Amino acid sequence: MRPGEAKALENRLRARRRRRNRWLVVALAVACAFALGYAFLALEQGRIPMVIRPTALSEEPSRPQAVDPGGPSAEDNELASDQSSQRENHTTPSRHPAAEESCDDMRVLVDRSHRLPRDYAPEDLVSLLNYEVPTLGGGEMLLRRETAEHLRSLIADAAADGEELVVASAYRSYADQRVSYRRLMSIYGRDAGEMSARPGHSQHQLGTAVDFTNAAAGHEIWQAFGHTSAFLWLKEHAPEYGFVLAYPRDGEDRGYQWEPWHYRYVGAKNAKRLEESGLSLQEFLVRQGVMPGC
């Protein structure tokens, strides 16, 4: 082989090795990127379990405490911007009690447009285990004392009539609700707002709201509970004990989904007045004028 040809062959071989090395570097970089992506996804899945049905079934309520003094979260900022566009078409409240009294009032209005403070927690929370109220999985759940007392009577009388009622969720702090809402956000995005209240906007933070289930509903919180005989019993008798269905079927045209499992304690007198008024719970509470200004 001539010296010139040998030199040209050597140059071609060197160029080929350089191209091969470049492709190897690119392939290695792509492989590393995929590996890091899968590792990050596995970490996030481990941190946020993929629970589609209400997360309250597997979470024990935290004790009342001040939450997140470091400033508003992303969903809080989004909430603030949404509030002006989500005001409901209700009659302006006729009176406003003193702010320090409102959050503990059984008639306080909590909905998409009216928010409880982050650090609000009732001072009279009690364990339902001490009241022999059956809870899902036998876990500890909390309610305000008066609510727990009336709930014990309601469940006992339902059992005497052959109806099983199990509490699936009770008091949830602002922090508990934030965890629940973020989980749904990770799965459904903005649609999570149609399935769960934003932090601060849940009636469960009041300590007077309860979610029911039973064996007929598969011990889950979902609309199948609305087709059980226990639901029919509650529909007829719950107001006698001060409990009202917060989101009835006829409220869907007002933007609220039917939640046959979700009841709120307002006291027997208020429950009777609500029944006689023909209003929804939200409309009734707006007319009472008790705003969450605590």
N, C-alpha and C positions, 0 to 999 in steps of 0.2 A: 504494500500500500504506500502510495506517495505521502511525503510529509504533509503536504497541504490537505490531502483527503483525511489523514489521521487527525489533523488539528480540527477540521470541520466536524468529524464524527465525535470527537471529544467535546466540542462545544454543544453539539446537539444533545449528547448524553447529560451534560451539566444542565442544560435548559429543561430537559425532561424531568430531572431530579428536582429542580426548583419548583416546577409546576406540581409535581406529585406532593412535595412537602407543603406547598400552599394549600392544596386540597385537603391534606391531612389536618392542617391547622384549622381550616374552616369546619371540617367534619367534627373535630374535637370540640370546637367552640359550640356548635349546634347541640352536640350530645350533652355538654355541660349545662346549656340553657334549659334543655328539656328536663334534666335531672333536678336542677334547682326549682323549676316550675312544679314538678310533681312533689318535691319535698315541701314546698310552700303550701300546696293544696292539701297535702296530708296533714300538715300542721294546723291549717285553718279548720279542716273537718274535725280534727281532734278537739279543737277549742270550741267549735260551735256544732253540736250534734244536729243531725238532720231530722228534727222532730217536726212533723207537719201538723199533727193534731195538737191541741192546746198544750203548751209546755207545763202548765200548772200541774198536770198529772204527776210529773216526776220531780218537781221542785218543792222543797220545803220552804215555807215563808221565812224571810229573815226577820230578826227582831227589829223594832223601830229604831232608826238611827238617822242622823243627818247625812245627806248623800252629796258627793261630788262637789266640794266647795271650789274646785278649780275652774269653774266656768261652764257655759252651756256646751252641750254636745252638738254633733251635726244635725241629729234629728230634732233637737230643741230649736236650732236656728231655722230649720225648715218649718217647724211648727209655728214659730212666730210669724213667718211670712204668710202662712196659710190662714191664720186666724181671721184676718180681715175679710177673706173671701168665703169663709165657711160659716159666717153668722147666719143663724136660722131666723125664719120669718115668724117671730113670736111677738106677743104683746109685751110692751115695755113693763118691767116689774114695777109694782106700785110702792114697794117699800124695801129698805135695805137695813138689816139689823147691824149692830156694831160688828166690826170686822173680827174682833177676837172671839165672837160667839158663833160665827157662821159655819166654820168647818165641822164643828161638833154637832150642829143642828141636823136632825134627821131629814130635813127638807132641803139641804144644801144642793145646789145645782152643779153637777159635774157632767160635762158632755164634751163634744168636739171643740166648742168655743169657750168653755169655762174650765179653768185649770186649777188644780190644787198645788200648793207650794211643794218643792222638792222634799223639804224636811218635815212635812206634816205627817204625823202619826198619832192616832188616838191614844190617850193615856190610860184607857180602861180595857185594853186588849186582854183576853183570857184564852186559854187553850181549850179547844173543843173536847179534848180527851177528858178533861175534868168534868165535863157536862154529859159524858157518855153519848156524845154525838158520833155516829159512825163516819169515818173519813176514809177516803180512798187509800188503800194500802196501809191503813192504820197509822198514817203519819200525823205529826202535830200540825194543826192549823189553828189560826187565831181569828177571833171576831170580838167586837165590842161586847161588853158584859150583857147589856140589855138584849142585844141581838141574839147572843148565845142562849140566853134563858128562854126566849120565845122560840128559837129554833129547836131546842130540846123538846118542848111541848109539841111543836108541829110534827116532828119526826116520830115521836112516840105515838101520837094519835093516828098518824098515817099507818104506822106498823099495826096498830090495833084494828085498822080497817083492811089489813092485808096488803098494804102498799110499801114497797121498799124504797127508801131514799138514802142516798149516800152523798156526802159532801165531797166534791172533787176539787174545789178551790174556794178559798175564803179570803182573808186579808192578804193583800200584796202591797209591799212598800213601793215607793217610787223606783228604787233600785231593782226590785223583782220585776216590775213591769217593763223597765228598760231592757233587761235581759230577754224577757219574753218577746218584746217587740223587735229587738235586733235579730233574734233568731228567725222570725218570720221575714224580716227585711232581707236576710241573707238568702232566703229561698224565693220570695215572691217580689222583692223590690218594693216599688211604691204601692203595689196592690196589698201590701201588708196592712195598710190603713183601713182596708175594708174588712179585715179579719180580727184585728186587735186594736185596742185603744193605745194611743201614744202615751208615753210616760207623763204622769200628772193628770191625765184625762180618764183614768180608769176608776169606776165606782168601787173597785176592790180596795183602793187605797183608803177609802172611808172606813173600812172595817165593818160595813153593814151589808155587803153584797156577798152572795153565795152562789156557787154553781153546783147543780144537782146532777147525779147520774144514778144508774142502778144496773142490775144484771140484764134487764130487758134491753138496755141501750148499750150493752157490751162494756159497761163500766168506762165509757168514754164520754167526752163532752162534744156532742154533735146533735144534729137536728132529729136523729132517730128518737131521742128522748121525748120529743113532742108528739110521738105516736104511741106512747105507753099509757097504761092506765094510771100510773103515778102522776103523770103530767095532768091528766084530767082531774085527779084528786086535788092537785095543787091549784088548778084553775078555779075550782069551786071553793076550796077551804083556806088557801094561803092568806087572803086578806084578813081572815079572822085572827090570825096570829101577827098581823102587821107586815106581811111580806107581799110584794107586788111584782108581777112580771115586768121587767124593765124594758124589754124590747119585744112587744107582741107582733104577731104576723101583720096586723093592719098598720104597723109603723113602717113597713118597707117602702111605701110611697113617700115617706118623709126622709128617706135616706138611711134608715136603720135596718139592718138585717134582722130577721127573726131569730131570736135566741131563746128557745123554749126552756133552756136549762138555767138561765140567769135571773135570779130574784134579788130584790133589794128590800131591806127592812126599812120601813118609814114609820112604823107604829100603827096600831090598830085604828086610831082615830083618823090619821091621815090616809090610811088605806081605804077607809070607808068613804071619806070625802072625795078621794080620787075616783072611786068607783061610781059615786053619784054624779060626778062632774062630767063624765063621758070623755074626758081629756086623756091624752097620753101622759105618761109619767113626766116626760120632759116639759110638756106644755103646762102641766099642773105645777111643777116646781118653778118654772119661770114666773108664774102668777104669784107664787109665794114670795118671790123676790129675795131668796136667801142665796147670796153669791159667795163663792169661795175666796173670801178676802182675809183669811187668817194669816 
